[in-house]
Amino acid sequence: MKTVLVVDDSRIMRNIVKNTFTAMNIPCQFIEAGNGKEALARLEEQEVHLILLDWNMPELSGLDFLKTVRVQDKYKSLPIIMVTSEAARYNVIEALKNGATDYIIKPVNEKSFREKLSKITI
C-alpha cells in the first residue's frame, strides 16, 4: 500500500485532503505532519510515495521543506504537490523552480486532485 504524507498546519485542512483522496478510492495510508520540521521527521521514519504540502506553516515552511528535501538524492524523484492558498503566479513559479512536482490551489476538490495525480505515478 502506498503512503501519502499530508503536511499542513491545519488539522481541518489535513482532514479535507485525506477525505478528498478517500472519496476518489485511491488505496493508500496517510501519515500527517503539522509543519515542515515534523514532515522531515516523518520522511525519515518510513517510506513515503507522495507528499501533499502546504506552503505557510510555522517552524519550517513548505517551500523550505521542499528545498531541504530536493537536495537529497533519495528524494529527487519523490512526487511533491504543493496544496496551498498561495495563488500568485510567482509563488507557483517559485515552488516549481524549487522542485515541486505540481501545484494545487485551495480549496481542494476531486477534480483538481485527479488532474494532478494523472500526471504522476504513486
Summary of the structure (lengths in Angstrom):
residues: 122
radius of gyration: 12.9
end to end distance: 10.0
largest distance: 35.5
contacts: 368
relative contact order: 0.18
helix: 43%
strand: 20%
